């Protein structure tokens, strides 16, 4: 039930114009040998997964510029930028809302 509620809340968020909703990838908190790392030493990964995209930016002539990203794409994120979004108070997942132009690269 909790997963479906979380999914419902995510679907309620629709980015506008050229904005993209991204779920930040979680960093590994355990080494390959089984040692748990303290939270202070774990850095945020510069990667994320696109959850939702807006319709695209509107050019000066009124035509809409289509988005290059689609939901499910893995992207490389800048160190700073975007707006942190809290979708569900019970969920600890990090979401970012940023312009498509701020995203550094699309990962294959």
Buried (B, 14 or more C-beta within 10 A) or exposed (E): EEEEEBEEBBEEEEBEBBBBBBBBBEEEEEEEEEEEEEEEEBEEEBBBBBBBBBBBBEEEEEEEEEBBBEEEBBBEBEEEEBEEBEBBEEBEEBBBBBBBEBBEEEEE
